[in-house]
Amino acid sequence: MAVFTAALIATGVVLASSPVVVADQGFPATPPAPGPAPKLTVPTPSSQTLANGLRVVSVRRAGLPLVTAQLVLRSGGEMDPPQLGGLADLTANLLSKGAAGKTAPQIAAAAETLGGSLNAAAGWDESAVGITVTTPKLPQALSLLAEVVRQPDFSADELKRAQAQAVDDLHLTLSRPTALASLVAGRGVFGDGAYGHSRSGTPASIARITRTDVQHLHDWLYRPDNAILVLTGDITPAQAEQLAQSSFGDWQKPATPLPVRPAGIGASRLPAILLIDQHGAGQAGVVAAHAAPPRNDANYYVGTVANAVLGGSYSARLNEEIRIKRGLSYGATSRLQSLGDAGMWLAAAQTKNPSAPQVVDLMLGEFNRLGTTKVDAQELAARKATLIGSYGRSLETTAGLAAQVGDLAVYSVKLDEIGKYIAQVQAVTPKQIEAYAHKHLDADGSKVVVVGDAVQFGDAIRQAHPKAELLQATALDLDSPSLQPVAPAAITTVR
């Protein structure tokens, strides 16, 4: 599920030189062509809605007595109030740290007794808590799930502990050039919209969060008419509805209307090319990003295949040009993040500081090439085969199946799409890819962020791109759309 998906971070030591390919008489000079696409048979998910508004989605997979239960909210980090980035994620993480009179160790022990473990987190557009157990243990597992979702304690001690851990993790993450560049690129694309801030928060925003903020967010968003219970595995639709009614049927829907989602994308205050001086950094993180369509876009599968061609695998174009041909990085990748009302296309690589200008130009060149040249048949077949294989593997477990079904439900996509992925991917043509990339990767809309020791690359990048701006990493306010400090009066809490 997207909720458990981490931000794109390319790490590793940069290659000193281009790799040398040594021919071996025992192997063919070129890899074999991809085989035919496998046939994928997935039962169409069943959906019911309880009287309190809770939607129950189930997919039966008989033969193995396992069931994954995921309680998914249709709200996530986009609902964080200004200056309180990370609140939704922190709230989700605290669910299993004390609820209904049970302490965190007691909840963990109860889950282990059932043969599973509770996992909770918040992403964009969703928050989720889930568990996988054997079929006979499912009623008890759902009871435990209901307790942590509906009756969390949010104790002061657990909040303090969670904040300390989150701040430590953030300090480490933001010390990595590519991670910082990715965060800033997101702000450049989404601006002051709801997707623009750090979903995990910043050290400053996490420190500002109070127990009252957490409790208010829970009261505001955790309600049955904003939730989906996903059950996948050895369970029938009738059993799913009956068990959902037993554990969640008495969950009261508030009289107040559902919260209004803020716009995901807003005005951007950052330049097209931004250099951030992280003095003394051993390497530079280079990120190029662009706004993209939302998940319900009619050309979603075209975008998926286009991204696979650009940088979605080891043998895709970005890695071919930056790593394989030139040895400038251990890995160059891209991802297409399709969200509720907007999206982002982001490419990233980590390289030697002096190589950053070259990597910038290579990334922008590949963005342009995808929208101006036709993808050849062999390349397209290989990229499609990679996507189809990855999708098939994602459905091998009940947890993976629940993640895919949950995403469809969150974004109001027809549930029978779960079984149409292969056909949709196979139907994408080179002409469609070229048109999609031409429309959504135009050079004027790109945001490039380079983080590293700017003494070693700043002048060269500004010579090629005179409008590039330079900021000091130590002076950034990552909670501000402009990266500049915000006045104290602008800091708010949840209402």
C-alpha positions as CSV (number, residue, x, y, z in Angstrom):
1,M,0.0,0.0,0.0
2,A,1.1,3.5,-0.7
3,V,0.9,4.3,3.0
4,F,4.0,2.1,3.6
5,T,5.8,3.4,0.7
6,A,9.1,5.3,1.7
7,A,10.4,8.4,0.0
8,L,12.8,7.8,-2.9
9,I,16.4,8.0,-1.6
10,A,19.4,6.9,-3.8
11,T,22.4,6.1,-1.6
12,G,25.8,4.5,-2.0
13,V,29.4,5.3,-2.9
14,V,29.8,6.7,-6.4
15,L,31.5,4.6,-9.0
16,A,35.1,5.7,-9.8
17,S,34.8,4.9,-13.5
18,S,32.5,3.3,-16.0
19,P,32.0,-0.4,-15.6
20,V,33.9,-2.7,-17.9
21,V,31.8,-5.3,-19.7
22,V,33.7,-8.6,-20.3
23,A,32.4,-11.0,-22.9
24,D,31.9,-14.6,-21.8
25,Q,31.6,-17.2,-24.5
26,G,29.2,-19.1,-22.3
27,F,26.5,-16.4,-22.5
28,P,24.6,-14.7,-25.3
29,A,25.7,-11.2,-26.3
30,T,22.2,-9.9,-25.7
31,P,19.6,-10.9,-23.1
32,P,16.7,-13.1,-24.3
33,A,13.5,-11.4,-25.3
34,P,10.8,-11.2,-22.6
35,G,8.4,-14.2,-22.6
36,P,4.6,-13.9,-23.0
37,A,2.8,-12.1,-20.2
38,P,1.4,-14.4,-17.5
39,K,-2.3,-14.8,-17.0
40,L,-3.5,-13.3,-13.8
41,T,-6.6,-14.6,-12.1
42,V,-7.8,-12.4,-9.2
43,P,-11.4,-12.7,-7.9
44,T,-13.3,-9.4,-8.2
45,P,-13.4,-7.9,-4.7
46,S,-16.7,-7.8,-2.9
47,S,-17.9,-4.5,-1.3
48,Q,-20.6,-3.8,1.3
49,T,-21.3,-0.8,3.5
50,L,-22.4,-1.0,7.1
51,A,-25.1,1.3,8.5
52,N,-22.5,3.5,10.2
53,G,-20.8,4.2,6.8
54,L,-17.9,1.7,7.2
55,R,-17.1,0.2,3.8
56,V,-16.1,-3.5,3.9
57,V,-14.1,-4.8,1.0
58,S,-13.1,-8.5,0.8
59,V,-11.3,-10.8,-1.7
60,R,-11.4,-14.5,-1.2
61,R,-8.3,-16.6,-1.7
62,A,-9.0,-20.1,-0.6
63,G,-6.5,-22.9,-0.1
64,L,-4.4,-21.3,2.7
65,P,-6.0,-20.5,6.1
66,L,-4.7,-16.9,6.3
67,V,-6.4,-13.6,6.3
68,T,-5.0,-10.0,6.3
69,A,-7.2,-7.3,7.9
70,Q,-6.4,-3.7,7.1
71,L,-8.4,-0.8,8.5
72,V,-7.8,2.1,6.1
73,L,-8.8,5.7,6.6
74,R,-9.3,7.9,3.5
75,S,-7.1,10.6,5.1
76,G,-3.4,10.9,5.7
77,G,-0.6,13.4,5.8
78,E,-2.5,15.9,3.5
79,M,-4.6,16.7,6.6
80,D,-1.7,17.8,8.7
81,P,-2.3,21.4,9.9
82,P,0.2,24.1,8.9
83,Q,3.5,23.8,10.9
84,L,2.4,20.4,12.2
85,G,3.8,18.2,9.5
86,G,4.0,14.6,10.6
87,L,0.9,14.7,12.8
88,A,-1.1,12.1,10.9
89,D,1.9,9.8,10.7
90,L,2.6,10.2,14.4
91,T,-1.0,9.6,15.3
92,A,-1.1,6.4,13.3
93,N,2.1,5.2,14.9
94,L,0.7,5.7,18.4
95,L,-2.4,3.6,17.8
96,S,-0.6,0.4,18.9
97,K,1.3,2.1,21.8
98,G,-1.6,1.9,24.2
99,A,-5.4,1.4,23.8
100,A,-8.4,0.2,25.8
101,G,-6.4,-0.1,29.0
102,K,-3.6,-2.2,27.3
103,T,0.0,-1.0,27.3
104,A,2.1,-1.1,24.2
105,P,3.9,-4.3,25.4
106,Q,0.5,-5.9,26.1
107,I,-0.9,-5.0,22.7
108,A,2.2,-6.4,21.0
109,A,1.9,-9.6,23.1
110,A,-1.8,-9.9,22.2
111,A,-0.9,-9.7,18.5
112,E,1.9,-12.2,18.9
113,T,-0.4,-14.6,20.7
114,L,-2.6,-14.5,17.5
115,G,0.5,-15.2,15.4
116,G,0.7,-11.7,13.9
117,S,1.9,-8.2,14.5
118,L,0.1,-4.8,14.2
119,N,1.5,-2.4,11.6
120,A,0.3,1.2,11.4
121,A,1.4,4.3,9.5
122,A,0.0,7.2,7.5
123,G,0.8,8.1,3.9
124,W,-0.7,10.6,1.6
125,D,-4.5,10.2,1.4
126,E,-4.6,7.3,3.8
127,S,-3.8,6.0,7.2
128,A,-3.8,2.3,8.0
129,V,-3.4,-0.3,10.7
130,G,-3.3,-4.0,9.8
131,I,-2.6,-7.6,10.9
132,T,-2.3,-11.0,9.2
133,V,-3.4,-14.1,11.1
134,T,-4.7,-17.6,10.5
135,T,-8.4,-17.8,9.8
136,P,-9.5,-19.2,13.2
137,K,-7.8,-16.2,14.9
138,L,-9.5,-13.5,12.8
139,P,-12.4,-12.6,15.2
140,Q,-9.8,-11.9,18.0
141,A,-7.6,-10.0,15.6
142,L,-10.4,-7.8,14.5
143,S,-11.3,-7.1,18.1
144,L,-7.8,-6.0,18.8
145,L,-7.8,-3.9,15.6
146,A,-11.0,-2.2,16.7
147,E,-9.5,-1.4,20.1
148,V,-6.4,0.3,18.8
149,V,-8.3,2.2,16.1
150,R,-11.2,3.3,18.3
151,Q,-9.8,3.6,21.8
152,P,-6.1,4.7,21.7
153,D,-4.7,6.1,24.9
154,F,-2.1,8.5,23.4
155,S,-0.3,8.6,26.7
156,A,2.1,11.4,27.3
157,D,5.0,9.0,27.8
158,E,4.4,7.2,24.6
159,L,4.0,10.4,22.7
160,K,7.3,11.7,24.1
161,R,9.0,8.5,23.1
162,A,7.6,8.5,19.6
163,Q,8.6,12.1,19.1
164,A,12.2,11.5,20.2
165,Q,12.5,8.6,17.9
166,A,10.9,10.5,15.0
167,V,13.3,13.5,15.5
168,D,16.3,11.2,15.6
169,D,15.2,9.5,12.4
170,L,14.6,12.8,10.7
171,H,18.0,14.2,11.6
172,L,19.6,11.2,10.0
173,T,17.4,11.2,6.9
174,L,17.8,14.9,6.3
175,S,21.6,14.6,6.5
176,R,21.5,12.6,3.3
177,P,21.7,14.9,0.3
178,T,19.2,13.0,-1.9
179,A,16.6,12.7,0.9
180,L,16.8,16.5,1.5
181,A,16.7,17.2,-2.2
182,S,13.6,15.0,-2.6
183,L,11.8,16.7,0.2
184,V,12.6,20.2,-1.2
185,A,11.6,19.0,-4.8
186,G,8.2,18.0,-3.4
187,R,7.8,21.5,-2.0
188,G,8.8,22.9,-5.3
189,V,6.2,20.9,-7.2
190,F,3.3,21.1,-4.7
191,G,4.1,24.5,-3.3
192,D,1.8,25.6,-0.4
193,G,-0.6,22.7,-1.3
194,A,-1.4,19.9,1.2
195,Y,1.2,17.6,-0.4
196,G,4.0,20.1,-0.3
197,H,5.2,19.6,3.3
198,S,7.1,16.7,4.7
199,R,4.7,13.9,5.4
200,S,7.0,12.5,8.1
201,G,7.4,16.0,9.5
202,T,10.5,17.9,10.4
203,P,12.4,18.0,13.7
204,A,10.8,21.4,14.4
205,S,7.2,20.3,13.5
206,I,7.4,17.0,15.4
207,A,8.6,18.9,18.5
208,R,5.6,21.3,18.3
209,I,3.0,18.5,18.4
210,T,1.0,18.1,21.6
211,R,-1.2,15.4,22.9
212,T,-4.1,17.6,22.3
213,D,-3.2,17.9,18.6
214,V,-3.0,14.1,18.3
215,Q,-6.3,13.6,20.1
216,H,-8.1,16.2,18.0
217,L,-6.8,14.7,14.7
218,H,-8.0,11.3,15.8
219,D,-11.4,12.6,16.8
220,W,-11.6,14.5,13.5
221,L,-10.5,11.8,11.0
222,Y,-10.9,8.3,12.7
223,R,-14.6,7.7,12.0
224,P,-16.5,4.8,10.3
225,D,-17.7,6.9,7.4
226,N,-14.1,7.8,6.6
227,A,-12.9,4.2,6.8
228,I,-12.5,1.0,4.8
229,L,-12.0,-2.5,6.3
230,V,-10.1,-4.6,3.8
231,L,-10.1,-8.4,4.3
232,T,-8.2,-10.7,2.0
233,G,-7.6,-14.4,2.1
234,D,-9.6,-17.3,3.4
235,I,-12.9,-15.5,3.9
236,T,-16.2,-15.2,2.1
237,P,-18.1,-11.9,1.6
238,A,-20.8,-13.0,4.0
239,Q,-18.2,-13.8,6.7
240,A,-16.5,-10.5,6.1
241,E,-19.6,-8.5,6.6
242,Q,-20.6,-10.5,9.7
243,L,-17.2,-10.1,11.3
244,A,-17.1,-6.4,10.4
245,Q,-20.5,-5.9,12.0
246,S,-19.4,-7.7,15.2
247,S,-16.2,-5.6,15.7
248,F,-17.1,-2.2,14.1
249,G,-20.9,-2.2,13.8
250,D,-21.3,-0.1,17.0
251,W,-18.7,2.4,16.0
252,Q,-20.8,5.6,16.0
253,K,-20.7,8.0,13.0
254,P,-20.3,11.6,14.2
255,A,-23.1,14.1,13.5
256,T,-20.5,16.5,12.0
257,P,-19.8,16.2,8.2
258,L,-16.6,14.6,6.9
259,P,-13.6,16.9,6.9
260,V,-12.9,18.8,3.7
261,R,-9.7,17.8,1.9
262,P,-7.5,20.7,1.2
263,A,-6.1,21.1,-2.3
264,G,-3.0,18.9,-2.8
265,I,-1.1,21.3,-5.1
266,G,-0.8,25.1,-4.7
267,A,1.4,28.0,-5.6
268,S,5.1,27.3,-5.7
269,R,7.6,29.8,-4.4
270,L,10.8,28.0,-5.3
271,P,12.9,28.6,-8.4
272,A,13.2,26.1,-11.3
273,I,16.7,25.2,-10.2
274,L,17.7,25.3,-6.5
275,L,21.1,24.6,-5.1
276,I,21.4,23.8,-1.4
277,D,24.9,24.0,0.1
278,Q,25.4,21.1,2.6
279,H,28.9,22.1,3.3
280,G,31.3,19.2,3.6
281,A,28.9,16.7,2.1
282,G,30.8,13.8,0.4
283,Q,28.4,13.5,-2.4
284,A,25.6,15.5,-4.1
285,G,22.0,14.5,-4.4
286,V,20.4,15.4,-7.7
287,V,16.6,15.4,-8.0
288,A,14.4,16.5,-10.9
289,A,10.7,16.6,-10.4
290,H,7.5,17.6,-12.2
291,A,3.8,17.8,-11.5
292,A,1.8,14.8,-12.7
293,P,-1.9,13.8,-12.9
294,P,-3.8,12.3,-10.0
295,R,-4.5,8.6,-9.6
296,N,-7.9,8.7,-11.3
297,D,-6.4,10.1,-14.5
298,A,-7.6,8.2,-17.6
299,N,-4.0,7.7,-18.7
300,Y,-2.8,6.3,-15.4
301,Y,-1.4,3.2,-17.0
302,V,0.3,5.1,-19.8
303,G,2.1,7.1,-17.1
304,T,3.0,3.9,-15.2
305,V,4.7,2.5,-18.3
306,A,6.3,5.8,-19.2
307,N,7.9,5.9,-15.8
308,A,9.1,2.3,-16.2
309,V,10.9,3.4,-19.4
310,L,12.4,6.5,-17.8
311,G,13.7,5.1,-14.5
312,G,11.6,2.4,-13.0
313,S,14.2,-0.3,-13.1
314,Y,17.9,-1.0,-13.3
315,S,17.9,-1.2,-17.1
316,A,15.7,1.9,-17.6
317,R,17.0,5.0,-19.3
318,L,18.2,7.1,-16.4
319,N,20.3,4.3,-14.9
320,E,21.5,3.3,-18.4
321,E,22.8,6.9,-19.1
322,I,24.0,7.9,-15.6
323,R,25.3,4.7,-14.1
324,I,25.9,2.1,-16.8
325,K,27.3,4.3,-19.5
326,R,29.2,6.9,-17.4
327,G,29.6,5.4,-14.0
328,L,28.4,8.6,-12.3
329,S,26.3,7.0,-9.7
330,Y,25.4,3.7,-8.1
331,G,21.8,4.2,-9.1
332,A,19.5,6.6,-10.9
333,T,15.8,6.0,-10.6
334,S,12.4,7.6,-11.0
335,R,8.9,7.2,-9.6
336,L,5.5,8.4,-10.6
337,Q,3.5,9.2,-7.5
338,S,-0.2,9.5,-8.3
339,L,-2.3,10.9,-5.5
340,G,-5.8,12.2,-4.8
341,D,-5.9,15.4,-6.8
342,A,-2.4,15.7,-8.1
343,G,0.8,13.8,-8.6
344,M,4.6,14.1,-9.0
345,W,7.1,12.6,-11.3
346,L,10.5,12.5,-9.6
347,A,13.9,11.3,-10.7
348,A,16.9,11.0,-8.3
349,A,20.5,10.1,-8.3
350,Q,23.5,10.5,-5.9
351,T,26.8,11.4,-7.4
352,K,30.2,12.9,-6.8
353,N,29.9,16.7,-6.1
354,P,31.8,17.7,-9.3
355,S,29.6,15.4,-11.4
356,A,26.3,17.1,-10.3
357,P,26.1,19.5,-13.3
358,Q,26.5,16.6,-15.7
359,V,23.8,14.6,-13.9
360,V,21.4,17.5,-14.0
361,D,21.7,17.8,-17.7
362,L,21.4,14.1,-18.2
363,M,18.2,14.0,-16.2
364,L,16.6,16.9,-18.1
365,G,17.8,15.4,-21.3
366,E,16.0,12.1,-20.6
367,F,12.9,14.0,-19.5
368,N,12.9,15.7,-22.9
369,R,13.8,12.5,-24.9
370,L,10.9,10.6,-23.5
371,G,8.5,13.2,-24.8
372,T,10.1,13.7,-28.2
373,T,11.2,10.3,-29.4
374,K,9.4,7.0,-29.9
375,V,10.2,4.1,-27.6
376,D,11.3,1.1,-29.6
377,A,9.4,-2.2,-29.4
378,Q,12.1,-4.1,-27.7
379,E,12.7,-1.5,-24.9
380,L,8.9,-1.2,-24.4
381,A,8.4,-5.0,-24.1
382,A,11.2,-5.3,-21.5
383,R,9.8,-2.5,-19.4
384,K,6.3,-3.9,-19.6
385,A,7.6,-7.3,-18.5
386,T,9.3,-5.8,-15.5
387,L,6.0,-4.0,-14.4
388,I,3.9,-7.1,-14.9
389,G,6.3,-9.3,-13.0
390,S,6.5,-6.9,-10.1
391,Y,2.7,-6.6,-10.0
392,G,2.2,-10.3,-10.0
393,R,4.7,-10.7,-7.1
394,S,2.8,-8.0,-5.1
395,L,-0.3,-10.2,-5.1
396,E,1.4,-13.4,-3.9
397,T,0.6,-12.7,-0.2
398,T,-2.6,-11.7,1.4
399,A,-1.0,-8.6,2.7
400,G,0.1,-7.6,-0.7
401,L,-3.3,-8.2,-2.1
402,A,-4.9,-6.1,0.7
403,A,-2.5,-3.3,-0.1
404,Q,-3.5,-3.2,-3.8
405,V,-7.2,-3.5,-3.1
406,G,-6.9,-0.8,-0.4
407,D,-5.3,1.6,-2.8
408,L,-8.1,1.1,-5.3
409,A,-10.8,1.7,-2.7
410,V,-9.1,4.8,-1.3
411,Y,-8.9,6.5,-4.7
412,S,-12.4,5.3,-5.7
413,V,-11.1,3.2,-8.6
414,K,-13.4,0.4,-9.7
415,L,-12.3,-2.7,-7.7
416,D,-12.3,-5.0,-10.7
417,E,-9.2,-3.1,-11.9
418,I,-7.2,-5.5,-9.6
419,G,-7.5,-8.1,-12.3
420,K,-7.0,-5.8,-15.3
421,Y,-3.5,-4.5,-14.7
422,I,-1.7,-6.8,-17.2
423,A,-4.1,-6.0,-20.0
424,Q,-4.0,-2.3,-19.3
425,V,-0.2,-2.2,-19.3
426,Q,0.1,-4.4,-22.4
427,A,-2.3,-2.0,-24.2
428,V,0.0,1.1,-23.8
429,T,1.6,2.2,-27.1
430,P,4.8,4.1,-27.9
431,K,2.7,7.0,-29.3
432,Q,0.8,7.2,-26.0
433,I,4.0,7.3,-24.0
434,E,5.5,10.1,-26.1
435,A,2.3,12.2,-25.9
436,Y,2.0,11.7,-22.1
437,A,5.7,12.6,-21.5
438,H,5.5,15.6,-23.8
439,K,2.5,16.9,-21.9
440,H,3.7,16.2,-18.3
441,L,7.5,16.5,-18.6
442,D,7.8,19.9,-20.3
443,A,11.1,21.6,-19.4
444,D,9.4,24.8,-18.2
445,G,7.6,22.9,-15.4
446,S,10.5,21.0,-14.0
447,K,11.9,21.6,-10.6
448,V,15.6,20.6,-10.0
449,V,17.2,20.5,-6.6
450,V,20.9,19.7,-6.0
451,V,22.1,19.2,-2.4
452,G,25.8,18.8,-1.6
453,D,29.0,20.7,-1.3
454,A,28.1,23.6,-3.5
455,V,31.6,24.9,-3.8
456,Q,32.3,22.0,-6.1
457,F,29.3,22.4,-8.4
458,G,27.6,25.7,-7.9
459,D,29.4,27.8,-10.4
460,A,29.2,25.2,-13.2
461,I,25.4,24.8,-12.7
462,R,24.8,28.5,-12.6
463,Q,26.9,29.0,-15.7
464,A,24.6,26.6,-17.6
465,H,21.4,27.8,-15.7
466,P,21.9,31.4,-14.8
467,K,18.6,31.6,-12.9
468,A,19.6,28.9,-10.4
469,E,19.5,30.0,-6.8
470,L,21.7,29.0,-3.9
471,L,20.6,28.5,-0.2
472,Q,22.4,27.2,2.8
473,A,21.2,24.0,4.3
474,T,21.7,25.3,7.8
475,A,19.3,28.3,7.1
476,L,16.3,26.3,5.7
477,D,12.9,26.3,7.3
478,L,11.5,23.0,5.9
479,D,8.1,23.8,7.2
480,S,7.8,26.9,5.1
481,P,6.6,26.8,1.4
482,S,9.4,29.4,0.7
483,L,11.9,27.5,2.9
484,Q,12.2,30.8,4.8
485,P,11.2,31.2,8.5
486,V,7.5,31.5,9.3
487,A,6.3,34.0,11.9
488,P,5.2,32.4,15.2
489,A,1.6,33.7,14.7
490,A,1.2,31.4,11.7
491,I,1.7,28.3,13.8
492,T,-1.7,26.6,14.5
493,T,-3.1,23.5,16.1
494,V,-5.9,21.2,15.1
495,R,-9.4,22.6,15.5
